[in-house]
Amino acid sequence: MGKLIQRLPAPSKVHYLGEGKLVELLSLKNSTHYNVVIFDDELSPLQQGNLEDFLGVKIIDRSALILDIFARRAQTREGQLQVELAQHQYLFPRLAGQWSHLERLGGGIGTRGPGESQLETDRRLIRQKINRLETQIEQVRKQRLLYRQRRQKRGIPIVALVGYTNTGKSTLLNALSRADVLAENKLFATLDPTTRRLTLPDKNVVLITDTVGFIRKLPPAIITAFRATLEELSEASLLLHVVDLSSPDAASQCQTVEDILTSLNLKDKPRITALNKIDLLLDKSRRWGEAEAISYLANQPLTVNQDMVLISASKRWGLNKLLELISHTMNQTTTSPPE
């Protein structure tokens, strides 16, 4: 229905937006008839409550929107547990304002109002639910640890796909391993890690794992809840960073991935980069073959080094070169002397 941007040194602690922009947003309600406003930042409970009172519509912040998308995408029991935990951790601090109108109804000395009592009850129930979910996820984490230990005993290396959401990781997994993973043009289409066996050109076998996509300003509750899933990355022998080269935001998306990998202490893990969706950069009026497309793009002003390869997962272009690069990097990793 519309979009507003305001540049401020710091958000207003009361309404997030400044007074003038807030009035402008309210005036747009008459012309667009919007019934939801989504803020591209995490709002405090105070900001969210004040905005709903002032605008008279539902207010959703960035974290709530991402959690809602996650809830729709979660397919396995593990994914559902992780999303539910993140939702409860998000909701817990936002309970405070919901019963404030009842707190004044409480009586005199030594008594508590019904609002305060209700608030404490809700807090206790959510805290108990969080504790149960954390216990269940810890059990999942231990099971994953056992699986990883078994894989380590077998000595099969792991290649983990990482990247910004919607860069084509699942499509690439399907193309490389003939998997049947859901691959859609949607944010966070993959939440649950999927692992498949892959035979490299040198006949060595690796396990390739698809993981949840990253996004800028990823809410801390999501990183915490998905710790069990993200631990798969720490056990990987090689990270395969998939980049959507056709995106105008490719550079900033790469930086987001770098920042998250750094926060997970994975910055120094061996890595190669697959520059994906190159077919979307070509003139659609021409018929392109794989060799012609890659040769054409290789001569464009792109920064492509020896650890990068141009591919199109959907058209299966550049996959042989990618597999050769994985083989070469894996051999270098396993033969290099320990520090």
C-alpha positions as CSV (number, residue, x, y, z in Angstrom):
1,M,0.0,0.0,0.0
2,G,2.9,2.3,0.6
3,K,6.3,2.9,2.2
4,L,7.8,5.6,4.5
5,I,11.4,6.2,5.3
6,Q,12.7,8.5,8.0
7,R,16.4,9.3,8.6
8,L,17.0,10.0,12.3
9,P,20.1,10.0,14.5
10,A,18.2,7.6,16.8
11,P,14.6,6.2,16.8
12,S,12.1,7.9,19.2
13,K,11.9,5.9,22.4
14,V,8.1,6.6,22.5
15,H,6.9,6.1,18.9
16,Y,10.0,5.0,17.0
17,L,9.1,7.7,14.4
18,G,9.3,11.4,14.9
19,E,6.1,13.3,15.5
20,G,5.9,14.8,12.0
21,K,6.4,11.5,10.2
22,L,4.0,9.8,12.6
23,V,1.2,12.3,11.6
24,E,2.1,11.8,8.0
25,L,1.7,8.0,8.4
26,L,-1.7,8.5,10.1
27,S,-2.9,10.7,7.2
28,L,-2.0,8.0,4.7
29,K,-4.6,5.8,6.4
30,N,-7.4,7.8,4.8
31,S,-6.1,7.4,1.3
32,T,-4.7,3.9,1.3
33,H,-7.0,2.3,4.0
34,Y,-4.1,0.2,5.3
35,N,-4.9,-2.1,8.3
36,V,-1.3,-3.3,9.2
37,V,2.0,-1.4,9.5
38,I,5.2,-3.3,9.3
39,F,8.4,-1.7,10.7
40,D,11.8,-2.8,9.4
41,D,13.3,-2.9,12.8
42,E,12.6,-4.5,16.2
43,L,10.3,-2.3,18.2
44,S,10.2,-2.1,22.0
45,P,7.0,-3.2,23.7
46,L,6.4,0.5,24.6
47,Q,6.9,1.7,21.0
48,Q,4.6,-1.1,19.6
49,G,1.8,-0.3,22.1
50,N,2.0,3.4,21.5
51,L,2.0,3.0,17.8
52,E,-1.1,0.8,17.9
53,D,-2.9,3.3,20.1
54,F,-2.0,6.2,17.8
55,L,-2.6,4.6,14.4
56,G,-5.5,2.3,15.5
57,V,-4.1,-0.7,13.4
58,K,-2.0,-3.8,14.0
59,I,1.7,-3.1,14.3
60,I,4.3,-5.7,13.3
61,D,8.0,-5.3,13.6
62,R,10.8,-7.0,11.7
63,S,11.3,-9.8,14.2
64,A,7.5,-10.7,14.3
65,L,7.3,-10.8,10.5
66,I,10.3,-13.1,10.2
67,L,9.0,-15.4,13.0
68,D,5.6,-15.5,11.2
69,I,7.3,-16.6,7.9
70,F,9.4,-19.2,9.9
71,A,6.2,-20.6,11.4
72,R,4.7,-21.1,8.0
73,R,7.8,-22.8,6.6
74,A,8.6,-25.2,9.5
75,Q,7.9,-28.7,8.4
76,T,9.7,-31.0,10.8
77,R,9.1,-31.4,14.5
78,E,12.5,-29.9,15.1
79,G,11.8,-26.8,13.0
80,Q,8.5,-26.3,14.7
81,L,10.1,-26.5,18.2
82,Q,12.7,-24.0,17.2
83,V,10.2,-21.5,15.8
84,E,7.9,-21.9,18.8
85,L,10.8,-21.2,21.2
86,A,11.7,-18.0,19.3
87,Q,8.1,-16.9,19.3
88,H,7.8,-17.3,23.0
89,Q,11.1,-15.6,23.7
90,Y,9.9,-12.7,21.5
91,L,6.5,-12.6,23.3
92,F,7.7,-12.7,26.9
93,P,8.9,-9.1,27.3
94,R,5.9,-7.8,25.4
95,L,3.4,-9.1,28.0
96,A,4.0,-6.2,30.4
97,G,1.8,-3.6,28.7
98,Q,-1.1,-5.9,27.8
99,W,-2.7,-5.8,31.3
100,S,-1.6,-2.4,32.5
101,H,-5.2,-1.0,32.2
102,L,-6.3,-3.6,34.9
103,E,-3.5,-2.9,37.4
104,R,-5.2,0.2,38.7
105,L,-8.2,-1.9,39.7
106,G,-6.3,-3.5,42.5
107,G,-7.2,-2.7,46.1
108,G,-5.3,-1.5,49.2
109,I,-2.4,-2.6,51.3
110,G,-1.2,-6.1,50.9
111,T,-3.5,-6.9,47.9
112,R,-2.8,-7.2,44.2
113,G,-5.0,-6.1,41.4
114,P,-6.4,-8.6,39.0
115,G,-4.3,-7.2,36.2
116,E,-1.1,-7.7,38.0
117,S,-2.2,-11.2,39.0
118,Q,-3.1,-12.1,35.4
119,L,0.3,-10.7,34.2
120,E,2.2,-12.8,36.6
121,T,0.2,-15.9,35.6
122,D,0.9,-15.3,31.9
123,R,4.6,-14.7,32.6
124,R,4.9,-17.9,34.6
125,L,3.1,-19.9,31.9
126,I,5.3,-18.6,29.1
127,R,8.4,-19.1,31.2
128,Q,7.4,-22.7,31.8
129,K,6.7,-23.2,28.1
130,I,10.1,-21.7,27.2
131,N,11.8,-24.1,29.7
132,R,10.0,-27.1,28.2
133,L,10.9,-26.1,24.7
134,E,14.5,-25.5,25.6
135,T,14.6,-29.0,27.2
136,Q,13.2,-30.6,24.0
137,I,15.5,-28.7,21.7
138,E,18.5,-29.7,23.9
139,Q,17.4,-33.3,23.3
140,V,17.4,-32.7,19.6
141,R,20.8,-31.0,19.9
142,K,22.2,-34.1,21.7
143,Q,20.7,-36.4,19.0
144,R,22.4,-34.2,16.3
145,L,25.7,-34.5,18.2
146,L,25.4,-38.3,18.1
147,Y,24.7,-38.2,14.4
148,R,27.7,-36.0,13.8
149,Q,30.0,-38.3,15.9
150,R,28.9,-41.3,13.8
151,R,29.7,-39.4,10.6
152,Q,33.1,-38.4,12.0
153,K,33.9,-42.0,12.8
154,R,33.0,-42.9,9.2
155,G,35.4,-40.1,8.1
156,I,33.0,-38.6,5.6
157,P,33.6,-34.9,5.1
158,I,30.7,-32.4,5.2
159,V,30.1,-29.6,2.7
160,A,27.6,-27.1,4.1
161,L,25.6,-24.7,1.9
162,V,25.4,-21.2,3.4
163,G,24.1,-17.9,2.1
164,Y,21.5,-15.2,2.2
165,T,17.9,-16.4,2.0
166,N,16.6,-17.1,-1.5
167,T,19.9,-17.3,-3.3
168,G,19.2,-20.8,-4.7
169,K,20.9,-23.1,-2.1
170,S,18.1,-25.7,-2.2
171,T,18.0,-25.6,-6.0
172,L,21.8,-26.2,-6.0
173,L,21.5,-29.2,-3.6
174,N,18.8,-30.7,-5.9
175,A,21.0,-30.2,-8.9
176,L,24.2,-31.6,-7.4
177,S,22.7,-34.6,-5.5
178,R,19.4,-35.3,-7.3
179,A,17.6,-34.5,-4.0
180,D,14.0,-33.6,-3.8
181,V,14.3,-30.6,-1.4
182,L,11.6,-27.9,-1.7
183,A,13.0,-25.1,-3.7
184,E,10.8,-22.0,-4.1
185,N,11.3,-18.3,-4.8
186,K,10.4,-17.4,-1.3
187,L,12.2,-16.2,1.9
188,F,13.2,-19.0,4.2
189,A,11.7,-21.8,2.0
190,T,14.2,-24.1,3.8
191,L,14.3,-24.2,7.6
192,D,15.2,-27.7,8.3
193,P,18.7,-28.9,7.3
194,T,18.8,-31.6,4.6
195,T,21.8,-33.8,4.0
196,R,22.6,-35.9,0.9
197,R,25.6,-38.0,-0.3
198,L,27.6,-36.6,-3.1
199,T,30.3,-38.3,-5.2
200,L,33.0,-35.9,-6.4
201,P,35.0,-36.1,-9.7
202,D,37.9,-37.8,-7.8
203,K,35.5,-40.5,-6.6
204,N,35.6,-39.3,-3.0
205,V,32.3,-39.1,-1.2
206,V,31.1,-36.1,0.8
207,L,27.9,-35.2,2.6
208,I,26.3,-31.9,1.4
209,T,24.0,-30.1,3.8
210,D,21.4,-27.4,3.0
211,T,20.9,-24.9,5.9
212,V,18.5,-22.1,6.8
213,G,19.2,-18.9,4.8
214,F,20.6,-15.8,6.5
215,I,19.1,-12.3,6.4
216,R,20.2,-8.9,7.5
217,K,19.3,-7.9,11.1
218,L,18.5,-11.5,11.9
219,P,16.7,-11.4,15.3
220,P,18.8,-12.7,18.2
221,A,15.9,-15.0,19.3
222,I,16.1,-16.8,16.0
223,I,19.9,-17.3,16.2
224,T,19.4,-18.7,19.7
225,A,16.5,-21.0,18.8
226,F,18.3,-22.3,15.7
227,R,21.5,-23.0,17.6
228,A,21.1,-26.8,17.1
229,T,20.7,-26.3,13.4
230,L,23.5,-23.8,13.0
231,E,25.9,-26.1,14.9
232,E,25.9,-28.2,11.7
233,L,28.0,-25.5,10.1
234,S,30.7,-25.8,12.8
235,E,31.2,-29.5,12.0
236,A,31.5,-28.9,8.2
237,S,34.8,-29.4,6.5
238,L,33.9,-26.8,3.9
239,L,31.4,-24.0,3.6
240,L,29.9,-23.4,0.1
241,H,28.7,-19.8,0.0
242,V,25.9,-19.4,-2.6
243,V,25.5,-15.9,-3.8
244,D,22.6,-14.6,-6.0
245,L,24.7,-12.7,-8.5
246,S,21.6,-11.3,-10.2
247,S,20.5,-9.4,-7.1
248,P,21.3,-5.7,-7.0
249,D,22.0,-6.2,-3.2
250,A,24.5,-9.0,-3.8
251,A,27.4,-7.1,-2.1
252,S,25.4,-6.2,1.0
253,Q,24.0,-9.7,1.2
254,C,27.5,-11.2,1.1
255,Q,28.5,-8.8,3.9
256,T,25.5,-10.0,6.0
257,V,26.6,-13.6,5.6
258,E,30.2,-12.6,6.5
259,D,28.9,-10.9,9.7
260,I,26.8,-13.9,10.8
261,L,29.6,-16.4,10.1
262,T,31.9,-14.2,12.2
263,S,29.4,-14.1,15.0
264,L,29.2,-17.9,14.9
265,N,33.1,-18.2,15.0
266,L,33.1,-19.7,11.4
267,K,34.9,-16.9,9.6
268,D,38.2,-18.9,9.2
269,K,36.6,-22.2,8.0
270,P,37.6,-23.2,4.5
271,R,35.2,-21.8,2.0
272,I,34.4,-21.5,-1.7
273,T,31.8,-19.3,-3.4
274,A,29.3,-20.2,-6.0
275,L,28.0,-17.1,-7.9
276,N,24.6,-18.3,-8.8
277,K,21.7,-17.3,-11.2
278,I,24.0,-16.1,-13.9
279,D,21.3,-17.0,-16.4
280,L,19.4,-13.9,-15.2
281,L,22.2,-11.6,-16.2
282,L,22.1,-12.6,-19.9
283,D,20.3,-11.1,-22.8
284,K,17.0,-13.0,-22.9
285,S,16.6,-12.5,-26.7
286,R,19.6,-14.8,-27.3
287,R,19.9,-18.5,-26.9
288,W,22.8,-19.2,-24.5
289,G,24.8,-22.4,-24.1
290,E,26.6,-23.1,-20.9
291,A,30.1,-22.5,-22.3
292,E,29.1,-19.3,-24.1
293,A,27.3,-17.9,-21.1
294,I,30.2,-18.5,-18.7
295,S,32.8,-17.2,-21.2
296,Y,30.7,-14.1,-21.7
297,L,30.3,-13.3,-18.0
298,A,34.0,-14.2,-17.2
299,N,34.9,-11.3,-19.5
300,Q,32.6,-8.8,-17.7
301,P,34.0,-6.6,-14.9
302,L,33.3,-9.1,-12.2
303,T,35.6,-9.9,-9.3
304,V,36.0,-13.7,-9.6
305,N,39.0,-15.3,-7.9
306,Q,40.2,-18.9,-7.7
307,D,37.8,-19.7,-4.9
308,M,34.8,-18.6,-6.9
309,V,32.8,-20.3,-9.8
310,L,30.0,-18.9,-12.0
311,I,27.0,-21.2,-12.0
312,S,23.3,-21.4,-12.7
313,A,21.8,-24.1,-10.5
314,S,18.4,-24.0,-12.3
315,K,20.0,-24.6,-15.7
316,R,22.8,-26.8,-14.3
317,W,25.5,-24.5,-15.7
318,G,29.0,-24.6,-14.2
319,L,28.3,-27.6,-11.9
320,N,31.2,-29.7,-13.2
321,K,33.6,-26.8,-12.5
322,L,32.0,-26.4,-9.1
323,L,32.5,-30.0,-8.2
324,E,36.1,-29.9,-9.4
325,L,36.7,-26.8,-7.1
326,I,35.1,-28.7,-4.2
327,S,37.4,-31.7,-4.8
328,H,40.5,-29.5,-5.1
329,T,39.6,-27.5,-1.9
330,M,38.8,-30.7,0.0
331,N,42.1,-32.3,-1.0
332,Q,44.0,-29.1,0.1
333,T,42.1,-29.0,3.4
334,T,42.8,-32.7,4.3
335,T,46.4,-32.7,3.1
336,S,47.5,-29.4,4.7
337,P,49.5,-29.9,7.9
338,P,47.9,-29.0,11.2
339,E,48.8,-25.7,12.8
